[in-house]
Amino acid sequence: MPTSLQQSSTRSQTVRRVGRKKKLNDLSLAIVIQDARYRENLRGVFSKLQLFKTLTTYEHYETLLRENNSGKRKILDECIILMDFKAIGSKNTNAVSKLSKVFPNGRIVMLTYSEEESQVLEAIKQGACGYISKRNNLDMICKSVREVILGGIVIDPKVVKYLAKALRASPQLDAQDEKKLTQRQMDVLQFLSKGLQKKEIADRLNLSYHTVAMHTRMIYDRFNVNNASAAVAKALKLGIL
């Protein structure tokens, strides 16, 4: 027979599990993909996982904005937007910025092919927090979205290589930016570039979560960016990663 302490521990674990599930189910997922077959495949996979309170699909990002604004299909402010560049169109270079303003608590994850990677730099500046290759299978894409839900960033290795090449080929930033980072902040930045979450970084560096969060915030401030992917992009341009 379990002791009172064991019963209390079991109840505590149950509460924590329920809390995590509720947090996930308070999110919306918007799949914004031009290709209808691929869009429906993603819908089917995520529907089975039951991670989201609402799941909607769109062919174009402007449809998402229009239907959300009209109330026809409203999505939660706390949302994940999974979008490919074809659903933006070549002329809509500020699409990510528009979505970020409408959904300030949302997280935008871009799906990309190598030939579209020239658009990634602009998306980083506008606040996208993830880049996944469409060449990954659906299970890998789902795993990446789970990482984003938990607060991480996801950058496909092929995209990282492209970023390093493209950023280093562009005009150099002020090298003084590098000197503004402490060694500990450089340690945190290295782990951010690998897609680790703050809690994971804290464990690796034997620091508290709040200390890592503080270092992360200071990196953002010194690089004048708003998210980890933009910080990594700027560090690549500086040549310090």
N, C-alpha and C positions, 0 to 999 in steps of 0.2 A: 504494500500500500504506500503511495507517495506521501512524503512528509509535507507539513504546511509550507516549508521553505520551497520544496520542489513544486508544489501546487502554485505558489506565488510566482516562481520563476516561469512556469508554463504559461500562466495567465499573462505575464509581462511579455513573453515571446509572442504570444498570440496577438496582443495589442499592437506590438511593433509590426508584425506581418500585415495586419489589417490596415494599419496606418500607411504602410508603403503602398498597398494596393489602392487605397482611396486616393492617394496622391497621384498615382498614375491615371486612374480613372477620371480625374478632374481635368484632364487634358483633352484638347481636340487635335486630330490629325487631319491636315489638308494635303491631299496628293494632287499636285499640279503638274501634269505630264501631258505632252501633246499626243503621243502615240496611244491610241485607245486600248489596244491589246495589252501593252505593257502597264498602262494605268490600271486596268482591271485585274491584272495579275497581282499587282501590289495591293490593291484593295482586298483581294481574296486572302492574301497572306496575313495582312494586318487585322482583318476581321476575325480570323481564327484566334489570334493572340489575345484579343479582348483587352488591349492596353488603354484604350481611349474611350472617353465618354461619347464623343461624336467623331465620325469619320466621313469626310466628304471628298469628292474628286472633281477636278476641273481640267479642261483642256488648255485654258489660258489664265494667267494670273489676273488679268483685268476682269474676267468672269467672277473669280473669287471676290475681288474687291466690290464689284457691282452688286452681287447677290448678298454679300455680307452687309453692305451699307443699306440695302433695301429691306433687309430682314428676311428675305426669301430663304436663304440658308445661312443662318448665323453660326459662326464658330466662336469658341471661347477665346478670350484674350490670352490665356495660358495655352499655347498651342505649339505644335511642330508643323512646319510647312516644308514638305518634301517636293522639290521643284527641279525640273530640268531647264536648260537654257532655251530650248526650243519653245517652251511655254511662255517665254518672255518675249522672244523676237529680237532681231538684231537692232531695231530702232529704239527699243525701250531700255536704255542703258541705266535708268534710275529705278528699275522695278523693285530691287531689293530694298532700296531706301524707302520707297512708298509703302511697302509691306511692313517694314520696321516701324514706321510712324503709326500705322493703323493698329499694329499688334506689338506694342512696346515690350511686352513680356513673352513674345513668341520667339522661337528659334528656327532660323531658316537653314535648311540643309540642301545643298545643290547636288544634283546628279549630273555627271559630266562624261563626255568622251574626250579623248586626247586632242582631237581637232578643235574642241571648243574651249580649251584651257586658256586661251588668250583673254577670255572674259572673266576668268577667276579673280584676277587682280582687282578689277573694279568691284566685283561682288564682295571681296574682303573689306574694301574701304567702306562699303555701304552697310556692313554688319552681318553678313552670312557667317555662320559658325561651323559649317561642315561641308566637305566636298567628298563625294563618293563616286567611284567609277561605275558606270553602267555595266561594265564588263564583270563586275562581281555578281555572284548568284544572289537570289532573293533572300536566302537565309543570312548571308553576310550583310546585306543592306539592312535587314531587320535588326541584326546585332548592333550595327552602327547607330541606328535610330535609338535603340535602348541606351546606348552610351550617352547620346545627346539628352535623353530624358533625365538621366542621372546627373546632368550638369557638365558632361565632358564635351570635348570637341573631337571631330573626326575628320582627318585629312588623309585621303588616299595617298600611299607612297608615290604613285606615279605623278600625282599633282604636286607633292612636295618637291620632287626632282625638277618639275617644270618651273615651279616658283623660284627655286634657287637659281636656275639658269636665267630666267626672265628678269628677276630683280637685280641680279648682279650685273646684267648687261645694261641696265638703265642708269641714269645719272646717280652718283653717290650722294647719300645723305651726309649731314654733318657728323663726322666721326666722334665728336664730343658726346653724342648720345650714348656711345658704348661706355665711356668713362663714368657716366652717371649711374650705372648699375653696379651694385655691390656684388661680391662673389656669391653671396647667398641668393641674391636675385637672379644671377646667372644660372645657379643651380636649378632654381624654380623654372626659369625660362627653358632650360634644356628639357625638363620633364614635360612642360606644356607643349613643346614641339613634338613630343612623342604621343600626345593625345591623352596624357594622364589627367585624372581629376584631382582637385585640391586634396581630398582625403588620401588618395593614393600617394601624392607627392609628400604629404605630411608623414606618412608611414615610411617612405623611402629615406627621407631626410631626418627622421626622428624629431619632428617638430609638431607643434599643435596645429590643428586645422586653422585656427584664427591667425596664427603667425604666417602660414602659407598664404592665406587670403589677403593679409596685409601686404606681403611682398608682391603678390600678383597685382594688387591695386596700384602699388607704387610703380611697377613696370608699365602698366597701362598709362599712368599719369606722365611718366618720363618719355614714353614713346608717343603720347598724345593719340591713343587708340582706345577703343571701347570693348574689345574682346580679345580672347587668346589667339585666335587665328590671325588677326591683324597684327598683334604683337610679334608672332612668329614670322609673319611676312616681313615686317620691318627689320627684325633681327637678321633675316636672311639677306635682306638688301644691304645691311651694314657689314655683312660677312662675319658675324660673330656666332653664327650657328653652322 
